[in-house]
Amino acid sequence: MAEMTREEVYAWLDKGPQWTRMATIGKDGYPHVVPLGYFRLGDEIILNMRGQHELNVRRNPKVSLVMDEGSSMTDLKGAIIRGDATLVEDPAGCLELTRAGARARGVAEDQLPTEPRPNRSFARVKIDRIASWDNAKR
């Protein structure tokens, strides 16, 4: 299995899969895995938060994310990212990340949101470790 460089992973994340599966640890000690939309901002992955995964991050900020794509083992590509999640709940911080996410999706500056969405929080996952694969590179 051929690995990708960090730069290749970042480029792929920016254009590739739109979803990640985020694993947190529940209060019962079992993994809790949910699909979430994401975008990359520097050395962080930004995710919308609510519900059980938000509660889990409050208890234990260590998370894993997996992104992958491909239709067979010969073209399978993906990455597992480990890091610590920091919750962003203040309206100004949430608006900043909402606007950054819209920019990442190609929204024009004059069309960016001007108000944060109510009851919205985010997690900033600082990328600590990346394991990647790109079977097409073999």
C-alpha positions as CSV (number, residue, x, y, z in Angstrom):
1,M,0.0,0.0,0.0
2,A,1.5,3.4,-1.0
3,E,1.2,6.3,1.3
4,M,0.5,9.9,0.4
5,T,2.6,12.8,1.7
6,R,1.0,15.3,4.0
7,E,0.8,17.8,1.1
8,E,-1.0,15.1,-1.1
9,V,-3.4,14.3,1.8
10,Y,-4.2,18.0,2.2
11,A,-4.8,18.5,-1.5
12,W,-7.0,15.4,-1.7
13,L,-9.0,16.5,1.4
14,D,-9.6,19.9,-0.1
15,K,-11.0,18.5,-3.4
16,G,-11.9,15.0,-2.5
17,P,-14.5,13.4,-0.2
18,Q,-17.0,15.7,1.3
19,W,-17.7,13.5,4.3
20,T,-15.7,12.0,7.2
21,R,-16.6,9.5,9.8
22,M,-15.7,10.8,13.2
23,A,-15.0,8.4,16.1
24,T,-15.4,9.6,19.7
25,I,-15.6,7.6,22.9
26,G,-18.9,7.5,24.6
27,K,-19.4,7.6,28.4
28,D,-19.8,3.8,28.3
29,G,-16.3,3.5,26.8
30,Y,-17.5,2.3,23.4
31,P,-16.6,4.1,20.2
32,H,-19.3,6.3,18.7
33,V,-18.9,6.9,14.9
34,V,-20.9,9.3,12.9
35,P,-20.6,10.7,9.3
36,L,-20.1,14.5,9.2
37,G,-19.3,17.1,6.6
38,Y,-15.9,18.8,7.0
39,F,-13.5,21.2,5.6
40,R,-9.8,21.7,6.2
41,L,-8.4,25.0,7.5
42,G,-4.6,24.9,7.7
43,D,-3.6,22.1,10.0
44,E,-7.1,21.6,11.3
45,I,-10.3,19.8,10.2
46,I,-13.4,21.7,11.0
47,L,-16.7,19.9,11.7
48,N,-20.2,20.8,12.6
49,M,-21.1,19.5,16.0
50,R,-24.2,18.6,17.9
51,G,-25.7,15.7,19.7
52,Q,-23.8,12.7,21.1
53,H,-20.5,13.4,19.4
54,E,-20.5,16.9,20.9
55,L,-21.1,15.5,24.4
56,N,-18.4,12.9,23.9
57,V,-15.8,15.6,22.8
58,R,-16.6,17.5,26.0
59,R,-15.6,14.4,28.0
60,N,-12.7,13.3,25.9
61,P,-11.3,15.5,23.1
62,K,-9.3,12.7,21.4
63,V,-10.9,11.8,18.1
64,S,-10.2,9.9,14.9
65,L,-11.5,10.8,11.5
66,V,-11.5,8.5,8.4
67,M,-12.0,9.7,4.8
68,D,-11.9,7.4,1.9
69,E,-13.0,6.9,-1.7
70,G,-12.7,4.3,-4.4
71,S,-14.7,1.6,-6.1
72,S,-12.2,-1.3,-5.6
73,M,-9.0,-2.1,-3.8
74,T,-7.0,-1.0,-6.8
75,D,-8.2,2.6,-6.6
76,L,-8.9,2.9,-2.9
77,K,-7.5,6.1,-1.4
78,G,-8.0,7.4,2.1
79,A,-6.6,8.9,5.3
80,I,-7.1,8.4,9.0
81,I,-6.5,11.5,11.1
82,R,-6.0,11.6,14.8
83,G,-6.1,14.7,16.9
84,D,-7.6,16.6,19.8
85,A,-10.9,18.4,19.2
86,T,-11.6,21.9,20.6
87,L,-15.3,23.0,20.6
88,V,-16.1,26.5,19.3
89,E,-19.4,27.7,20.6
90,D,-19.2,31.5,20.8
91,P,-21.2,33.3,18.1
92,A,-18.2,35.2,16.7
93,G,-16.1,32.0,16.4
94,C,-19.0,30.1,14.9
95,L,-19.6,32.9,12.3
96,E,-16.0,32.9,11.4
97,L,-16.0,29.1,10.8
98,T,-19.3,29.3,8.9
99,R,-17.8,31.9,6.6
100,A,-14.6,29.8,6.2
101,G,-16.6,26.8,5.3
102,A,-18.6,28.7,2.7
103,R,-15.4,30.0,1.2
104,A,-14.1,26.5,1.0
105,R,-17.2,25.5,-0.9
106,G,-16.6,28.4,-3.4
107,V,-19.2,30.9,-2.1
108,A,-18.4,34.4,-3.3
109,E,-17.4,36.9,-0.6
110,D,-20.5,39.1,-1.1
111,Q,-22.7,36.0,-0.5
112,L,-21.0,34.8,2.7
113,P,-23.3,34.5,5.8
114,T,-23.4,37.6,8.1
115,E,-25.0,35.9,11.1
116,P,-24.1,32.6,12.9
117,R,-26.7,29.8,12.7
118,P,-28.5,29.4,16.0
119,N,-27.5,26.5,18.2
120,R,-24.5,25.7,16.0
121,S,-21.2,24.7,17.3
122,F,-18.0,23.5,15.6
123,A,-15.0,21.3,16.5
124,R,-11.5,22.3,15.4
125,V,-9.5,19.1,15.2
126,K,-5.8,19.8,15.3
127,I,-4.2,17.2,13.1
128,D,-1.7,15.2,15.2
129,R,-1.1,12.2,13.1
130,I,-2.1,11.0,9.6
131,A,-2.0,7.5,8.2
132,S,-2.9,7.4,4.5
133,W,-3.1,5.1,1.5
134,D,-3.4,5.5,-2.3
135,N,-3.6,2.1,-3.9
136,A,-3.5,3.7,-7.4
137,K,0.1,4.8,-6.7
138,R,1.4,1.2,-6.7
